[in-house]
Amino acid sequence: MVWGAAFIVASVWGRGELSGISVPAVAATVGVWVGLRALLGLYPGYGLDNVEELRRQTYTVAASLAITSIFALAFQVGVLLSRLLLGSGFVGLLLLAPLLRHFVKWWMMRGGLWGKPVMVIGAGDIGARLVRALQREWSLGLKPIAVFDNRLAPARGSLEGVPYRGTLTDAMSLARKREADTVVFAMPHARREHLMRFINRASKSFRYVIVIPNMAGITTSAAVARDLAGILGVEIKHNLLNPWIRRIKRALDLLGVVAGGLLISPLVLAIVGLIKLDSSGPVFYTQHRLGKGGNHFRCWKFRTMHVDADWLLTQHLQDNSELRWEWEQDHKLRSDPRVTRAGRFLRATSLDELPQLWNVFRGEMSLVGPRPIVDGEIPKYGKVYKLYQRVTPGITGLWQVSGRNNTTYEERVALDAYYVRNWSVWLDLVILARTVGSTVLRRGAY
């Protein structure tokens, strides 16, 4: 489909007819692209998160372009190939292939064709978190079908809706019946000798054995297993210390501000008019927020509240104890009396945050990062605040694409900590893509 669109683009905007070698060249390129994707484990790609998928898909497109260019030069057919055809085709693969892959997986999931069964060993808190995570992140394709534990049986015979089916011995028996070829040991606090015995037994029946290590609070996506002369090591990369990657992030921010600013300028003018018509007062609202290194900056937003917002909040909280409790928990109200009619729309669509592009241009914020917080929130962050200070806050982030206001404050803090520990350009690109979906669907916004 992508290359079909590329042929149309080349035919309409190109000069002259396409050469006869164009079709076989594209066919060969598609074959190389598919082969590279297979070599990098993208078919079917079970267990790959969105960040790793995007990284591998980008590598396959870049490698396919390089191989096509080398062969075109080697066989001296470069002059016969349309640059516009190849350029539009590879750009289409780069931008559309991840989106199409996501929708294909979603369609297969709905039809029961996506995912493979896995068994979980460990019915404690870690096991419960694992089951919830695999059920929530369906795109990983790992579907827990049974939970086993030698000592702890979940209440009512199930854990997060997954049935408890006995001990490790029972798991081996089910594996021999080929119900699953993958097992996950969710027992990070088990004694080493016990865990080794369990793993050795599992290796006789399961093709894939995944072990969750006791590494709480440590980066995950950048961890790589290393063989150190027969000794297992885990290498952890801290991308925040790589100056070149930080420069790439800054370049993406500036590119997004310039390109996005030009595209949304008519929308900004329309929002200004809407705010002026709806209520009296200034169009913009600023508040001092904490940025990188604990420095304060003025965070810009479109005004979504009445001018006398503080007085309205005080009166509202005095008259309603339940709302007072809700405010004390998250500093958010689902039915906030301070918000104007236009403000409700702007908040639901996240359009109120567009002026923060100015903060991004000034380097005070980034397109993607943790939530910009105020001084009063520092105690709630605790030790995580040291991590928070290492990066610039963002217009969007993991909080916005993970349920937003439907998440608890503790979950928000955990998401910010995860972002800092696992930051990469790939993660930023995934978050930006998911932000579009969250904004369109208005998930968790109020």
C-alpha positions, 0 to 999 in steps of 0.5 A: 500500500505504501509503495502503491502510494509512492508510485502515484506520487512519482507519477503525478509530481515526477517528470516523465514516465517511470523507467521499466526497472522501477517495479523490479527495484521496488519489489527487490527493496520490499523483499530486503525490507521484509527479510531484515524485519524477520531477522530483527524478530519483528515477525511476530514480535511477541514481547517487544514493547513499542519503543523497541519495535519503533527502533527496529522498524526504523533500522530496517528502513534505513538499512533497506535504503542503504542496500538499495542505494549500494546495489543501484550504484553497483549495477549502474542503474541509479540514473534509471530510478526515480528519486521521488519514488524511492524517497516517498516510498521510504518516508512512507515506510518510516512513518506509516509502517509502525501505525499500520503494524499497530492496527494489524495487531489490534485487528488480529487481537480482536479476532483472537489471532494475536498473542501467545499463552504464557504461564506465570510462576509467583502469585505475590505482589510482583506476579499480580503487577506482571499479570496486570501489565501484560493484560494492559499492554496487549500489544506485547502479545504475551497472554497469561493463561495460568498462575502457579505458586508453591506456597501462595494461592490467590484468593478465590482461585485466581489472580487478576482474573487469571486462574490459579492452577497449582504448583510448579510441578503442575506447570511442568505437566501443562507445558508437556501438553503444549499449552504454553512454551513460555514461563515467567518467574515473578519471584524476585525475592526468592533465594538464589538456590531455590530460583536456580532449581526452579529454572532448571526444572522449567528448562526441561518443559519450556522453550522460553524462560523469563526471570524477573530480577530483583532490580526495583527502581533501576532502568529497564528498557536500556538494560542489556545482558552481557556475557562476561567470560561466562558470568552474567552481567547486566549493562545499564545505559544512562542516555541522559549522560550522552550529550549527542542524544540530548542534542538530538532531543533539543533539535527535535524540540525546535523542529516541532516548535517551528513546524507545529507553530506554523501549522497551528497558527490559525487554530491559536487565533480561533482559540483566542477569539473563543476565550474572549467571547466566553469570559472576561479576562486575559487570554493567557495564564502563567504560573511558576513551575519547577524545571530542570535543576530545580529552577523556576520558570513561567509556564504558559497556558491558555486561560481556562478558569474564571478570573476569580478562580481562587475565591470560587474554589475556596467557596466550593471546598467549604461547602462540600467535604467530599470535594475537599478530600478529592482536592487534597488527594490530587489537587484536581477536581472532576467538576471544577467550578473555576473552569469556564465553558471554553476552558472545559473544551480546551482541557478535554482536548489539551489545547490549553497547553499549546502556548507551552511551545514558547517554553519549549522554544526557550529551552525551559520545557521539552515536547516530551518530559515529566509533568511540570510541577509546583513547589507544593508537590515536591514533598509528594515526589520524595526521593523521585524529585532528584530524578525529576530535576535531571530533565526538563518537563514536557508538554506531554509525557507518560502521564498524559498517555497512561490515563492522565487524570484517571491515574493516582498521584503515586502512579504519576510520580512512578511514571515520571521516575520511569521516564527519567530512568528509561529516557531515549529519543525512541521513547519520546517518539512513541509518547508523541504518537500516543499523545495524538490518540489520547488527545483525539479520544480525550482519554482521562482529560477533564 
